[in-house]
Amino acid sequence: MGSVAAAPATPYARRLLALLGRFAPHPLPHTLVLRPVVLRDFPGFEGITGEALWAALAALERAGLLRPASPGSRVPLLHLTRPSAPAPGRPPTSAPGRAAAEASEILQVSEISQSSDTVGISEVSALGSGEGAGEGAALRDAARALLVRAADALGDPGRAPAWPLWCALAPHVFAVLIAEAEGPRSPEIAPDGAAVRRGLDPGVVRAVPRCLRGLNAAGRYRVAESRARACLAVLEDALGPAAPEAVAVRGEIAAALAGRGMWVDAEAAYWGILDAGTRPPGDPDALTVRRGIAGTLAGQGKHGAAEDMYRAILEDHLRMLGPEHPATLAVLRGEAAALAGQGRYEEAEQAFREVWHTELLTVGPSHPDALATYHGVVSAMSGQERYEEAEAAFRRLLGERGAVLGPDHPDTLATRFELALVILLLGRAEEARAEIRAVLAARIDVLGACHPLVEATRAHLP
């Protein structure tokens, strides 16, 4: 598209700035959210085109009100910056300064840290006299419609290419849900269902569990758990605990707990979903919960019990979903991991390879599931003391996981750690411990200092 700063000024800039202030104070995935075809339905944006939208963004960036994300960002993001007022009695002396001063009369934007583990929805207030209540409501409606359309257009949150976009979209979706819950509830009986009757937009409600799944898939477990608990309180209050979206959010809380290594709490959370009776045993969502329970047993070191549970639920998966469905293959992968956890490495390698060969044909070699299964293959090779072979395979896998998942994803760090252990077993202690120290630092940053994997990593250092 060329340099943003080279684009001309545009009459849409002021209106667009007011709209951007209606999103949460987080970086915005603008190429996904800001769609002219949706904007045209709202006052002030009639007739807007993609070229005009881009020119408006460029004008705001020239004024110092927007800044793009760093070049290393995995998705295009825009940051809305808080305008700086001139010193008292000193008028602005440049065109960008005048634009910033004018914008400061329209919006005030509070900053919020992306890494925060708590939900904080900052006030974004219209300050100028030019925006009445009706216009403010129209801008909120436009922002909500853009977010819903973006969420509906995004792919499966379980697919790695979509993770950065889901993570960027999530804080904006959560902010809308919480803001709607705090507003007045409509008594109207609308055809869209219970969500509308209780003042919640069905599209926003639908997007919340998907955003949480994207956060969990990307390994942002602490953020996912915190946001999920805040959203769950809203959904259960508005729709009741048995609402499908509320149940789905409870499942994401359990998954986040498992990702954080809180296996006992995760198991209890999964059982709480089943015991509530909101899903019959054969329901696909109930199968997901049962897979989660088996995984928590393995996480607690109860590998025999995990193997038994995986075998017990395999028949339902085969009957309902078929032998090549990703969920069925996840059960078989979990069963293979349970075998490895019991030291039955030859059986485990064979089981992992059978799943991997199927995944090569169904989802491809670069899919996160296939990479996870191949990690199991190589780990089982290491368990059989085939260290030279395992080192070469782990190095290849590390490159693939780093490219697909990112270098700091928990799964990438798992491969990096096991590679370091193989190097240690091959007698290259100095090289191995340098790598273990690097993995330890990364795991503390990503997972937190108290995560069991952090303790396991630290245990291999003198």
C-alpha positions in Angstrom: 0.0 0.0 0.0 3.0 2.4 0.3 3.9 4.8 3.0 1.0 5.8 5.2 2.4 9.3 5.7 2.4 10.0 2.0 -1.4 9.8 1.7 -3.4 13.1 1.4 -5.7 14.7 4.0 -9.3 13.6 4.1 -12.6 14.8 5.4 -13.2 11.5 7.1 -10.2 11.9 9.5 -12.1 13.6 12.4 -15.0 11.2 12.2 -12.6 8.2 12.1 -10.7 9.5 15.1 -14.0 9.7 17.1 -14.8 6.1 16.0 -11.3 4.8 17.0 -11.9 6.2 20.4 -14.9 3.9 20.8 -12.6 0.8 20.7 -10.8 -0.4 23.8 -7.4 1.3 24.4 -5.5 -1.5 22.9 -3.7 -1.8 19.6 -6.4 -2.3 16.9 -6.0 -4.9 14.0 -7.2 -2.2 11.6 -6.9 -4.2 8.3 -9.3 -6.8 9.8 -11.7 -4.4 11.7 -12.0 -1.2 9.6 -14.2 -2.3 6.6 -15.7 0.3 4.4 -18.6 -1.9 3.4 -19.7 -1.9 7.1 -18.8 1.7 7.8 -21.0 3.0 5.0 -24.1 2.0 7.0 -23.3 4.6 9.7 -23.7 8.4 9.8 -20.6 10.3 8.7 -19.1 7.4 6.7 -21.6 7.3 3.8 -19.7 6.6 0.5 -16.4 5.9 2.2 -14.0 3.7 0.1 -10.9 1.8 1.0 -8.8 4.5 -0.5 -10.6 7.2 1.5 -10.2 5.2 4.7 -6.5 4.7 4.1 -6.1 8.5 3.5 -7.9 9.2 6.8 -5.6 6.9 8.7 -2.6 8.5 7.1 -3.8 12.0 8.1 -4.2 10.9 11.7 -0.8 9.3 11.7 0.7 12.6 10.3 -1.0 14.4 13.2 0.7 12.1 15.7 -2.6 10.5 16.7 -1.9 7.1 15.4 1.2 5.0 15.2 1.7 1.7 13.6 2.9 -1.4 15.4 6.6 -2.2 15.4 8.0 -4.0 12.3 8.2 -7.2 14.3 4.5 -7.4 14.9 2.9 -10.5 13.4 -0.3 -8.6 12.3 -0.8 -5.0 11.3 -1.8 -3.0 14.3 -2.6 0.7 15.0 -2.1 2.4 18.4 -4.3 5.4 19.2 -2.1 7.8 21.1 -3.3 10.4 23.6 -2.9 13.9 22.2 -0.4 16.2 24.1 -1.8 19.6 24.9 0.4 22.6 24.4 1.9 24.4 27.3 -0.5 27.0 29.0 -0.7 30.2 26.9 1.4 28.7 24.1 -0.5 27.9 20.9 0.5 25.1 18.6 3.0 26.1 16.0 2.7 23.4 13.4 -0.1 21.8 11.3 0.3 18.5 13.2 0.2 20.4 16.4 -3.1 22.1 15.5 -4.6 18.7 14.5 -3.6 17.2 17.8 -5.0 20.1 19.7 -8.3 19.8 17.8 -8.4 16.1 18.4 -7.8 16.6 22.1 -11.2 18.5 22.2 -12.9 15.4 20.8 -11.4 12.4 22.6 -9.5 11.5 25.7 -7.9 8.0 25.5 -6.5 6.2 28.6 -3.7 3.8 28.1 -3.9 0.1 29.2 -1.1 -2.4 29.3 -1.6 -5.5 27.0 0.2 -7.7 29.5 -2.2 -6.9 32.3 -3.7 -10.0 33.9 -6.8 -8.2 34.9 -9.7 -6.7 33.0 -9.6 -2.9 33.0 -12.0 -1.1 30.6 -10.8 2.5 30.5 -13.2 5.4 29.9 -13.1 6.8 26.4 -15.1 10.0 26.7 -16.4 12.5 24.1 -15.3 15.9 25.4 -16.2 18.2 22.6 -19.6 19.9 22.2 -19.8 18.7 18.6 -20.7 15.1 19.5 -24.1 14.6 21.0 -25.5 11.5 22.7 -27.0 10.3 19.4 -23.8 10.6 17.5 -21.9 8.8 20.4 -24.4 5.9 20.2 -24.0 5.7 16.4 -20.2 5.5 16.9 -20.6 2.8 19.5 -22.9 0.8 17.2 -20.4 1.2 14.3 -17.5 -0.1 16.5 -19.6 -3.0 17.7 -20.7 -3.9 14.1 -17.1 -3.8 12.9 -15.9 -6.1 15.6 -18.7 -8.6 15.1 -18.1 -8.7 11.4 -14.3 -9.1 11.9 -14.9 -12.0 14.4 -17.3 -13.7 12.0 -14.8 -13.4 9.2 -11.9 -14.8 11.1 -10.9 -18.4 10.7 -10.8 -21.2 13.3 -9.2 -19.9 16.5 -7.3 -23.3 16.6 -5.4 -22.5 13.4 -2.0 -20.9 14.1 -2.2 -18.2 11.3 -5.3 -16.8 13.0 -3.9 -16.6 16.5 -2.3 -13.1 16.3 -5.5 -11.7 14.9 -7.7 -13.3 17.6 -5.3 -12.1 20.3 -5.5 -8.5 18.9 -9.3 -8.6 18.5 -10.0 -10.1 21.9 -9.6 -7.1 24.2 -11.9 -5.0 22.0 -14.6 -7.8 22.0 -14.3 -8.2 25.8 -14.6 -4.4 26.3 -17.9 -4.3 24.3 -19.4 -7.2 26.3 -18.6 -5.6 29.6 -19.7 -2.2 28.5 -23.0 -3.6 27.3 -23.6 -5.5 30.5 -23.1 -2.2 32.5 -25.6 -0.4 30.3 -29.4 -0.4 30.5 -31.1 -3.7 29.6 -33.7 -3.8 27.0 -37.0 -5.4 27.9 -37.8 -6.0 24.2 -38.4 -9.5 23.1 -36.3 -9.7 19.9 -36.1 -12.5 17.4 -32.3 -12.8 17.9 -32.8 -14.6 21.2 -32.0 -14.2 24.9 -28.9 -12.2 24.4 -30.8 -9.2 22.8 -33.4 -9.3 25.5 -30.8 -8.8 28.1 -28.9 -6.0 26.3 -26.1 -8.1 24.8 -25.4 -8.2 21.1 -25.6 -11.8 20.0 -22.6 -11.4 17.7 -20.4 -10.1 20.6 -21.6 -13.0 22.8 -20.8 -15.4 20.0 -17.3 -14.0 19.5 -16.2 -14.2 23.2 -15.5 -17.9 23.5 -13.7 -17.8 20.1 -11.5 -15.0 21.3 -10.7 -16.9 24.4 -9.9 -20.0 22.4 -7.5 -18.0 20.3 -5.7 -16.7 23.4 -5.4 -20.2 24.8 -4.2 -21.6 21.5 -1.5 -18.9 21.4 -0.3 -19.9 24.8 -1.5 -16.7 26.6 -3.0 -18.7 29.4 -2.9 -16.1 32.2 -4.6 -13.5 30.1 -7.2 -16.0 28.8 -8.1 -17.1 32.4 -8.5 -13.6 33.7 -10.5 -12.3 30.8 -12.7 -15.5 30.7 -13.6 -15.1 34.4 -14.7 -11.5 33.8 -16.7 -12.5 30.7 -18.3 -15.5 32.4 -19.7 -13.3 35.2 -21.4 -11.2 32.6 -22.7 -14.1 30.5 -24.0 -16.1 33.5 -25.7 -13.0 34.9 -27.4 -12.1 31.6 -28.0 -15.5 30.0 -27.8 -18.0 32.9 -25.1 -20.6 33.6 -26.5 -23.2 31.1 -26.2 -20.8 28.1 -24.0 -22.4 25.5 -21.7 -19.4 25.4 -21.3 -19.5 29.2 -20.5 -23.2 29.1 -17.9 -22.6 26.4 -16.2 -19.9 28.4 -16.0 -22.3 31.4 -14.3 -24.7 29.1 -11.8 -22.1 28.1 -11.1 -21.3 31.8 -10.4 -25.0 32.4 -8.1 -25.1 29.3 -6.3 -22.0 30.6 -5.8 -23.6 34.0 -4.3 -26.7 32.3 -2.0 -24.5 30.3 -0.8 -22.8 33.5 0.0 -26.2 35.0 -2.8 -26.0 37.6 -3.8 -29.5 36.8 -6.0 -30.2 39.9 -7.9 -27.0 39.4 -8.3 -27.7 35.7 -9.7 -31.2 36.3 -12.2 -29.8 38.8 -13.2 -27.1 36.4 -13.8 -29.7 33.6 -15.8 -32.0 35.9 -17.8 -29.0 37.0 -19.0 -28.6 33.4 -19.9 -32.3 33.1 -21.6 -32.4 36.5 -23.7 -29.4 35.7 -25.5 -31.6 33.1 -25.5 -28.8 30.5 -24.2 -31.3 27.8 -25.3 -34.9 27.3 -22.4 -37.4 27.4 -22.3 -37.9 23.6 -22.4 -34.2 22.7 -19.3 -33.0 20.8 -18.7 -30.3 23.5 -18.9 -33.0 26.2 -16.3 -35.0 24.3 -14.0 -31.9 24.4 -14.5 -31.7 28.2 -13.7 -35.4 28.6 -10.5 -35.1 26.5 -9.6 -32.2 28.8 -10.1 -34.4 31.9 -7.8 -37.1 30.5 -5.2 -34.5 29.8 -5.3 -33.2 33.3 -4.8 -36.7 34.7 -1.7 -37.0 32.5 -0.5 -33.6 33.8 -0.8 -34.8 37.4 1.4 -37.8 36.5 -1.5 -40.3 36.5 -0.6 -41.7 33.2 -2.3 -45.1 33.7 -5.6 -43.4 34.5 -5.1 -41.1 31.6 -4.6 -44.0 29.2 -7.7 -45.7 30.5 -9.8 -42.6 30.0 -8.5 -41.9 26.5 -9.4 -45.5 25.6 -12.8 -45.1 27.1 -13.7 -42.0 25.1 -12.1 -43.2 21.9 -15.2 -45.3 20.9 -17.5 -42.2 21.2 -15.1 -40.1 19.1 -14.9 -42.8 16.4 -18.6 -43.3 16.3 -19.6 -39.6 16.3 -16.7 -37.9 14.5 -14.9 -40.6 12.5 -11.3 -41.9 12.6 -9.7 -38.9 10.9 -11.4 -36.1 12.7 -8.9 -33.8 14.6 -10.6 -34.5 17.9 -10.3 -38.3 17.4 -6.6 -37.9 16.5 -6.2 -35.7 19.7 -7.5 -38.7 21.7 -5.0 -41.0 20.0 -2.2 -38.5 20.5 -3.1 -38.3 24.2 -3.2 -42.0 24.6 0.3 -42.2 23.0 1.6 -39.6 25.4 0.2 -41.6 28.3 2.1 -44.6 27.1 5.3 -42.5 27.0 4.6 -41.3 30.5 4.6 -44.9 31.7 8.0 -45.5 30.0 6.5 -47.6 27.2 8.5 -45.7 24.6 8.4 -48.2 21.7 4.6 -48.5 21.9 4.4 -44.7 22.2 6.5 -44.1 19.2 4.5 -46.4 17.1 1.2 -44.9 18.3 2.5 -41.3 17.6 3.7 -42.3 14.1 0.3 -43.7 13.2 -1.4 -40.4 14.2 1.2 -38.3 12.5 0.9 -40.2 9.2 -2.8 -39.6 9.3 -2.3 -35.9 10.0 0.1 -35.5 7.2 -2.7 -36.4 4.9 -5.5 -34.6 6.6 -4.1 -31.3 8.0 -0.6 -31.2 6.5 2.9 -31.3 8.1 2.9 -27.7 9.3 -0.4 -27.8 11.3 0.1 -27.3 15.0 -1.5 -30.8 15.7 0.9 -32.5 13.3 3.8 -30.7 14.9 2.6 -31.7 18.4 2.4 -35.3 17.3 5.8 -35.3 15.7 7.2 -33.9 18.9 5.8 -37.0 20.6 7.5 -39.2 18.0 10.9 -37.6 18.7 10.5 -37.5 22.4 9.8 -41.3 22.3 12.9 -41.8 20.2 14.9 -39.9 22.9 13.3 -42.2 25.6 14.8 -45.1 23.7 18.2 -43.5 23.9 18.5 -42.8 20.2 20.0 -39.4 21.0 21.8 -38.6 17.8 18.7 -39.3 15.8 16.5 -37.3 18.2 18.8 -34.3 18.2 18.6 -34.0 14.4 14.8 -34.4 14.5 14.3 -32.0 17.3 16.4 -29.3 15.5 14.2 -29.7 12.4 11.0 -29.6 14.5 12.3 -26.5 16.4 12.6 -24.6 13.2 9.2 -25.6 12.0 7.5 -24.8 15.4 9.3 -21.5 15.6 8.1 -20.5 12.2 4.5 -21.6 12.7 3.8 -20.9 16.4 6.4 -18.3 17.1 9.7 -18.6 19.1 8.1 -18.0 22.5 5.0 -20.2 22.2 4.9 -22.8 25.0 5.1 -25.7 22.5 8.1 -24.2 20.8 9.8 -23.9 24.2 8.9 -27.5 24.9 10.8 -28.7 21.8 13.7 -26.3 22.6 13.9 -27.7 26.2 13.9 -31.4 25.1 16.6 -30.6 22.5 18.7 -29.2 25.3 18.2 -32.3 27.3 19.3 -34.5 24.4 22.4 -32.4 24.0 23.1 -32.8 27.7 22.7 -36.6 27.4 25.1 -36.5 24.5 27.7 -35.1 26.9 27.8 -31.5 25.7 27.0 -30.1 29.1 28.1 -26.5 28.6 26.1 -26.1 25.4 23.1 -27.8 26.9 23.0 -25.7 30.1 23.3 -22.4 28.2 20.3 -23.4 26.2 18.4 -24.5 29.3 19.1 -21.1 30.9 17.7 -19.4 27.8 14.6 -21.7 27.9 14.1 -21.0 31.7 14.1 -17.2 31.1 11.6 -17.5 28.2 9.3 -19.8 30.2 9.3 -17.5 33.2 8.3 -14.6 30.9 5.6 -16.6 29.1 4.2 -18.9 31.7 5.1 -17.2 35.0 7.7 -18.0 37.7 5.5 -20.5 39.5 4.6 -22.8 36.5 5.6 -26.4 37.0 7.5 -26.3 33.7 9.6 -23.5 35.0 10.4 -25.7 38.1 11.2 -28.6 35.8 13.5 -26.5 33.7 15.3 -25.0 36.7 15.9 -28.5 38.1 18.3 -29.3 35.3 20.6 -26.4 36.2 23.4 -26.7 38.8 
